[in-house]
Amino acid sequence: VENEELRHLMWSSVLFYKTPNVEVMACEKNHPFSFDFIIYSTDFWNQENSDCENNSFHLSCCFVLKLNDLQSVNVGLFDQYFRITGYSADHIVTCLTRDSYNTHAFMQQLMAVLSLLARTPSPEPIDKDFYSEFGSKNTGKMENYELIHSSRVKFIYPNEEEIGDLAFLVAEKMDDLTNLQSLNILLYVLAFEVNHVEGSAQNTSPLQPKTLILTSSDLFLFDEDYISYPLPEFAKEPPKRDKYQLADGRRIRDLDRVLMGYQTYPQALTFVFDDVHNQDLMQNLTLDHFGD
C-alpha cells in the first residue's frame, strides 16, 4: 500500500483467545489500515529452531488484524490492559500493558487511524477536541461507558457494576459480606508473582501473572482471566474458569516488613508476613494452642 505508514509502536505482553494461559511478549505496530503483532518467544507454539538456541529470543510468528475487521475494544480496570475483538475467536487478543499511560497512548492512536478510515479529511483544517470528536451524533456517541466511534467500532470501558462485583468477591473471600458498603479497594494492579522453586521444570517461568488487590485490611493475589470476559457474541458457552480465582490472601496486620528492590523497572517488592497458619493466636482462647 503506497500510503502505509507506521503510526505507533509499543512493547506489551499479549494473550490470545484460544490460548488464554499463554502470555507472550510482543511488539505491536499500528498502521492506518492494519494492526500488527510480532510475537517474540523461545518456545511459543513449541517451535524448534536450532539456529536460535544461542539467542535470547527469536521471531516466532506475526499476527495481523485489519482495522476494517475490528469490532470492539474492551478497556480493563484502571487501564491496565485492553482487549481487541474481531469477528472470530482467531481475532481476539488482549494486550497486558500493565501501564495506564501506554494504554491511553495506544487508544488515542487507534481512534485517530480509525477516523481516517471512517471519513475523508475535511478540505479545511479543523481543530478537534474530545467533545467535537465523540460528542456529536454524526461522529460518535457515548452510551453508558460505551463509546461508539464513527467507524462503528465500540470502545467499552469498565462501569461501576464491575467494580462492585470485584468488591463483592473480595468481601466474600474476607468472609465479611456484612460490611460490603464500607469495603474500599485501594489498589488494583497487574503484577507478577516471583516463584523461586528449586528443582522445578526449566520451561516453567519464575514470573507468574497475578492481579494484586489491596484493601484497608487485606492483600490479595488473584488469577484473572483477561481474555474471555466479557463473553464475545459468537461464543456458544461460558468460559471454563471464573474471571477471578483467589491465589493468596493475607491480612495487613500480619505484615511484618516490605523489602524493596533497587532496580529501576519493574520494581520488586517482597512482603514478609508474621502469621502462624493464617490464624491469630488470640482469636480462640478456648483452643489448646500448645497441644499436638
C-alpha positions as CSV (number, residue, x, y, z in Angstrom):
1,V,0.0,0.0,0.0
2,E,1.5,3.3,-1.1
3,N,0.3,5.4,1.8
4,E,1.0,2.8,4.5
5,E,2.9,4.4,7.4
6,L,3.9,3.4,11.0
7,R,1.8,5.4,13.4
8,H,2.5,3.8,16.8
9,L,4.8,1.1,18.2
10,M,4.7,-0.4,21.7
11,W,6.0,-3.5,23.6
12,S,3.5,-5.4,25.6
13,S,2.5,-8.9,26.8
14,V,-0.3,-10.5,24.8
15,L,-2.9,-13.2,25.3
16,F,-4.8,-15.0,22.5
17,Y,-8.4,-16.1,22.9
18,K,-7.6,-19.7,22.0
19,T,-4.6,-19.9,24.4
20,P,-5.7,-17.9,27.5
21,N,-3.0,-19.3,29.7
22,V,0.0,-18.5,27.4
23,E,1.3,-14.9,27.9
24,V,4.0,-13.9,25.4
25,M,5.9,-10.8,24.7
26,A,5.0,-8.9,21.5
27,C,5.9,-5.7,19.6
28,E,2.7,-4.1,18.4
29,K,2.6,-1.8,15.4
30,N,-0.3,0.4,14.5
31,H,-0.8,1.3,10.8
32,P,-3.6,3.3,9.2
33,F,-5.1,0.1,7.7
34,S,-3.9,-2.7,9.9
35,F,-2.8,-3.6,13.4
36,D,0.2,-5.9,13.6
37,F,1.5,-8.1,16.4
38,I,5.1,-9.5,16.1
39,I,5.5,-12.2,18.7
40,Y,8.8,-13.0,20.3
41,S,9.3,-16.2,22.2
42,T,11.7,-19.1,22.5
43,D,9.1,-21.8,23.0
44,F,5.8,-20.3,21.8
45,W,3.7,-22.9,20.0
46,N,6.5,-25.4,20.5
47,Q,8.6,-24.1,17.7
48,E,12.0,-25.8,17.2
49,N,14.8,-23.9,15.5
50,S,18.4,-24.9,16.1
51,D,19.7,-21.6,14.8
52,C,18.1,-19.8,17.7
53,E,19.4,-21.9,20.5
54,N,22.0,-19.3,21.4
55,N,19.7,-16.3,21.1
56,S,17.7,-14.8,24.0
57,F,14.6,-14.6,21.7
58,H,13.6,-15.1,18.1
59,L,10.8,-14.2,15.8
60,S,8.1,-16.8,16.4
61,C,5.1,-15.5,14.4
62,C,3.3,-12.4,13.1
63,F,-0.4,-11.8,13.7
64,V,-2.2,-9.1,11.6
65,L,-5.7,-7.7,12.2
66,K,-7.1,-5.4,9.5
67,L,-8.8,-2.4,11.1
68,N,-11.8,-3.0,8.9
69,D,-12.4,-6.3,10.8
70,L,-12.1,-4.7,14.2
71,Q,-15.5,-4.7,16.0
72,S,-14.8,-3.6,19.6
73,V,-12.1,-2.7,22.1
74,N,-12.6,-3.5,25.8
75,V,-10.5,-1.5,28.3
76,G,-9.7,-3.3,31.6
77,L,-9.9,-1.9,35.1
78,F,-7.7,1.1,35.7
79,D,-6.4,0.9,32.1
80,Q,-4.1,-1.9,33.0
81,Y,-4.9,-3.8,29.8
82,F,-7.2,-3.8,26.7
83,R,-8.8,-6.5,24.5
84,I,-9.2,-6.2,20.8
85,T,-12.1,-8.2,19.3
86,G,-12.6,-9.1,15.7
87,Y,-15.2,-11.3,14.1
88,S,-14.0,-14.7,15.3
89,A,-12.0,-16.5,18.0
90,D,-8.9,-16.1,15.9
91,H,-9.2,-12.4,16.0
92,I,-9.3,-11.7,19.7
93,V,-6.2,-10.6,21.6
94,T,-5.5,-8.9,24.9
95,C,-2.6,-6.6,25.4
96,L,-1.4,-6.5,29.0
97,T,0.3,-3.2,29.1
98,R,0.2,-3.0,33.0
99,D,0.5,0.7,32.4
100,S,-2.3,3.2,32.1
101,Y,-0.2,5.7,30.2
102,N,0.7,3.2,27.4
103,T,-3.0,2.1,27.2
104,H,-4.1,5.7,26.9
105,A,-1.5,6.5,24.2
106,F,-2.5,3.4,22.2
107,M,-6.2,4.3,22.4
108,Q,-5.5,7.8,21.1
109,Q,-3.6,6.5,18.1
110,L,-6.1,3.8,17.4
111,M,-9.0,6.3,17.4
112,A,-7.0,8.6,15.1
113,V,-6.4,5.9,12.4
114,L,-10.0,4.7,12.7
115,S,-11.1,8.2,12.0
116,L,-9.1,8.2,8.8
117,L,-11.0,5.1,7.7
118,A,-14.3,6.4,8.7
119,R,-14.5,9.6,6.7
120,T,-12.5,11.6,4.2
121,P,-10.5,14.5,5.6
122,S,-12.2,17.9,5.7
123,P,-10.9,20.4,3.0
124,E,-10.4,22.9,5.7
125,P,-8.3,22.1,8.8
126,I,-10.4,21.9,12.0
127,D,-9.0,21.7,15.5
128,K,-10.9,18.9,17.2
129,D,-11.2,18.2,20.9
130,F,-12.9,15.4,22.8
131,Y,-16.4,16.9,22.6
132,S,-16.4,17.7,18.9
133,E,-14.9,14.3,18.1
134,F,-17.1,12.0,20.2
135,G,-20.0,14.2,21.4
136,S,-21.6,14.8,18.0
137,K,-24.2,12.4,16.7
138,N,-22.5,12.5,13.3
139,T,-19.2,11.1,14.5
140,G,-19.9,9.1,17.7
141,K,-22.0,8.9,20.8
142,M,-21.4,7.9,24.4
143,E,-23.8,5.3,25.8
144,N,-23.2,4.0,29.4
145,Y,-19.4,3.7,29.3
146,E,-19.6,2.5,25.7
147,L,-18.3,4.8,23.1
148,I,-19.4,4.1,19.5
149,H,-16.8,5.5,17.2
150,S,-17.6,7.0,13.8
151,S,-16.1,3.8,12.3
152,R,-18.7,1.8,14.2
153,V,-16.0,0.3,16.4
154,K,-17.1,0.1,20.1
155,F,-14.9,1.2,22.9
156,I,-16.2,-0.3,26.1
157,Y,-14.9,0.9,29.5
158,P,-15.4,-0.6,32.9
159,N,-18.5,0.6,34.8
160,E,-19.4,0.8,38.4
161,E,-21.0,-2.7,38.4
162,E,-17.7,-4.3,37.5
163,I,-16.0,-2.6,40.5
164,G,-19.0,-3.7,42.6
165,D,-18.7,-7.3,41.5
166,L,-15.0,-7.2,42.4
167,A,-15.7,-5.7,45.8
168,F,-18.3,-8.4,46.5
169,L,-15.8,-11.1,45.5
170,V,-13.2,-9.6,47.8
171,A,-15.6,-9.3,50.7
172,E,-16.7,-12.9,50.1
173,K,-13.1,-14.1,50.4
174,M,-12.8,-12.0,53.6
175,D,-16.0,-13.6,55.0
176,D,-17.2,-10.1,55.6
177,L,-20.2,-9.5,53.3
178,T,-22.0,-7.5,56.1
179,N,-19.5,-4.6,55.7
180,L,-19.6,-4.6,51.9
181,Q,-20.6,-1.0,51.8
182,S,-17.6,0.2,53.7
183,L,-15.1,-2.0,51.7
184,N,-12.7,0.1,49.7
185,I,-10.4,-1.3,47.0
186,L,-7.4,0.9,47.4
187,L,-5.2,-0.6,44.7
188,Y,-5.7,-2.8,41.6
189,V,-2.6,-3.6,39.6
190,L,-1.4,-6.3,37.3
191,A,1.8,-7.7,38.6
192,F,3.9,-10.9,38.7
193,E,4.5,-13.3,41.5
194,V,8.1,-14.5,41.6
195,N,8.4,-18.2,42.3
196,H,11.8,-19.5,43.4
197,V,11.2,-23.2,43.4
198,E,14.2,-25.4,43.3
199,G,14.0,-28.5,41.1
200,S,11.2,-27.1,39.0
201,A,11.0,-27.7,35.3
202,Q,13.1,-25.4,33.2
203,N,10.3,-24.4,30.9
204,T,8.3,-23.1,33.9
205,S,8.6,-19.3,34.1
206,P,9.6,-17.9,37.5
207,L,7.2,-15.0,36.9
208,Q,3.5,-15.9,37.2
209,P,1.0,-13.2,36.2
210,K,-1.2,-12.1,39.1
211,T,-3.7,-9.4,39.9
212,L,-2.9,-7.7,43.1
213,I,-5.7,-6.1,45.1
214,L,-5.2,-4.1,48.2
215,T,-7.9,-3.2,50.7
216,S,-7.7,-1.4,54.0
217,S,-7.4,-4.7,55.8
218,D,-6.1,-7.4,53.4
219,L,-3.8,-8.0,50.4
220,F,-5.0,-10.5,47.7
221,L,-3.5,-12.2,44.7
222,F,-5.9,-13.4,42.1
223,D,-5.5,-15.4,38.9
224,E,-7.6,-13.3,36.5
225,D,-8.9,-14.2,33.1
226,Y,-8.0,-11.2,30.9
227,I,-9.2,-12.6,27.6
228,S,-12.5,-14.4,28.0
229,Y,-14.7,-11.6,29.6
230,P,-16.9,-10.1,28.5
231,L,-18.2,-13.0,26.5
232,P,-17.9,-12.5,22.7
233,E,-21.0,-12.5,20.7
234,F,-20.1,-15.7,18.8
235,A,-19.3,-17.7,22.0
236,K,-21.7,-20.6,22.5
237,E,-20.7,-21.4,26.1
238,P,-19.3,-19.6,29.1
239,P,-15.6,-19.7,29.8
240,K,-14.2,-22.8,31.6
241,R,-13.0,-20.7,34.6
242,D,-14.2,-17.7,36.5
243,K,-12.9,-14.3,35.8
244,Y,-11.2,-14.1,39.3
245,Q,-9.7,-17.0,41.2
246,L,-8.1,-16.4,44.6
247,A,-4.4,-17.4,44.6
248,D,-3.4,-16.0,48.0
249,G,-4.8,-13.6,50.7
250,R,-3.1,-12.1,53.7
251,R,-4.1,-9.7,56.5
252,I,-2.3,-6.4,56.6
253,R,-2.0,-6.7,60.4
254,D,0.1,-9.8,59.8
255,L,2.5,-7.9,57.6
256,D,5.9,-7.7,59.3
257,R,8.0,-5.8,56.7
258,V,8.3,-5.0,53.0
259,L,11.6,-5.4,51.1
260,M,12.1,-3.2,48.1
261,G,14.4,-4.0,45.2
262,Y,16.7,-1.3,43.8
263,Q,16.2,-2.0,40.1
264,T,14.6,0.9,38.1
265,Y,11.8,-1.1,36.4
266,P,10.0,-3.3,37.1
267,Q,10.1,-2.8,40.8
268,A,10.3,-5.9,43.0
269,L,8.5,-5.9,46.3
270,T,8.8,-8.8,48.9
271,F,6.1,-8.9,51.5
272,V,7.1,-10.7,54.7
273,F,4.2,-11.9,56.9
274,D,4.4,-12.9,60.5
275,D,1.5,-15.3,60.9
276,V,1.0,-18.9,62.2
277,H,-1.1,-21.0,59.8
278,N,-3.1,-17.8,59.0
279,Q,-4.6,-17.9,62.4
280,D,-4.5,-15.2,65.1
281,L,-3.2,-16.8,68.4
282,M,-5.5,-14.6,70.4
283,Q,-8.6,-15.4,68.3
284,N,-9.8,-18.5,70.1
285,L,-8.6,-18.7,73.7
286,T,-10.5,-21.9,74.3
287,L,-8.3,-23.8,71.9
288,D,-5.2,-25.5,73.2
289,H,-2.5,-23.9,71.1
290,F,0.2,-25.9,72.8
291,G,-1.3,-29.3,72.1
292,D,-0.4,-31.7,69.2
